[in-house]
Amino acid sequence: MEKAQLVDLSRSNKFVLTETESAQLLQAVNVELAAWEPLLAVDTRSVLPLVYITPQIQVLREDRVEQTVSREQILAIAPQVAENSFVVPRVAE
């Protein structure tokens, strides 16, 4: 990464860096980017994308709508009720 790219990123993300912080961050980012370079050399054209990172199959439950608590039970513990509904305090005008 070049210094100009870091300056553009810092401006667009609205953070201010001192020269020392900028130099340290630039060095750290370039170390991280260099660590990825060997991976870019790997030919992955024949590798199929994965849905899961492990070979395990995720067992999903059936998606069913069930009412386990009645409206009356919920409204009975509500702080304030009006017309069979919760009353929510106004927070904005």
C-alpha positions as CSV (number, residue, x, y, z in Angstrom):
1,M,0.0,0.0,0.0
2,E,1.3,3.4,-0.9
3,K,1.1,6.4,1.5
4,A,-1.3,8.2,-0.8
5,Q,-3.8,5.3,-0.6
6,L,-3.6,5.4,3.2
7,V,-4.2,9.2,3.2
8,D,-7.3,8.6,0.9
9,L,-8.6,5.9,3.2
10,S,-8.1,8.0,6.3
11,R,-9.9,11.0,4.7
12,S,-12.9,8.9,3.4
13,N,-13.3,7.2,6.8
14,K,-12.9,10.5,8.6
15,F,-10.0,9.7,10.9
16,V,-6.9,11.7,11.5
17,L,-3.4,10.2,11.8
18,T,-0.2,11.8,12.9
19,E,2.9,11.3,10.7
20,T,4.1,8.7,13.2
21,E,0.8,6.8,13.3
22,S,0.6,7.0,9.5
23,A,4.1,5.4,9.2
24,Q,3.4,2.7,11.7
25,L,0.0,1.9,10.2
26,L,1.4,1.8,6.7
27,Q,4.2,-0.6,7.8
28,A,1.7,-2.8,9.6
29,V,-0.7,-3.0,6.6
30,N,2.1,-3.8,4.3
31,V,3.3,-6.6,6.5
32,E,-0.2,-8.1,6.5
33,L,-0.5,-7.7,2.7
34,A,2.9,-9.4,2.2
35,A,1.7,-12.3,4.2
36,W,-1.2,-12.8,1.7
37,E,1.0,-12.7,-1.4
38,P,1.9,-16.5,-1.3
39,L,-1.8,-17.3,-1.3
40,L,-2.3,-15.2,-4.5
41,A,0.1,-17.5,-6.3
42,V,-2.1,-20.6,-5.6
43,D,-4.2,-21.7,-8.6
44,T,-7.7,-22.1,-7.3
45,R,-9.6,-22.3,-10.6
46,S,-10.4,-25.9,-10.1
47,V,-11.5,-25.5,-6.5
48,L,-15.3,-25.4,-6.0
49,P,-16.6,-22.8,-3.5
50,L,-17.7,-24.1,-0.1
51,V,-21.0,-23.6,1.6
52,Y,-19.5,-24.7,4.9
53,I,-15.8,-24.7,5.9
54,T,-16.1,-28.2,7.5
55,P,-17.5,-31.4,5.9
56,Q,-20.2,-31.6,8.4
57,I,-23.8,-31.1,7.3
58,Q,-25.9,-28.7,9.3
59,V,-29.1,-30.2,10.4
60,L,-31.9,-27.5,10.4
61,R,-35.1,-27.8,12.3
62,E,-38.4,-27.5,10.5
63,D,-39.5,-23.9,10.3
64,R,-43.0,-23.9,11.9
65,V,-45.0,-21.1,13.5
66,E,-46.0,-22.1,17.0
67,Q,-47.7,-19.9,19.5
68,T,-46.3,-20.9,22.9
69,V,-47.6,-17.9,24.9
70,S,-51.0,-16.4,24.4
71,R,-51.6,-12.8,23.7
72,E,-53.4,-12.5,27.1
73,Q,-50.4,-13.9,29.0
74,I,-48.1,-11.4,27.3
75,L,-50.4,-8.4,27.8
76,A,-50.9,-9.4,31.5
77,I,-47.2,-8.6,32.2
78,A,-47.0,-5.5,30.0
79,P,-46.3,-2.2,31.9
80,Q,-49.1,-0.4,30.0
81,V,-51.9,-1.8,27.7
82,A,-54.5,0.0,25.5
83,E,-56.8,-1.5,23.0
84,N,-55.3,-5.0,23.3
85,S,-51.8,-3.8,22.5
86,F,-48.7,-2.6,24.2
87,V,-48.4,1.1,24.9
88,V,-44.9,2.4,24.0
89,P,-43.8,5.8,25.3
90,R,-43.2,8.4,22.6
91,V,-39.5,9.1,22.2
92,A,-39.5,11.5,19.3
93,E,-41.8,14.3,18.2
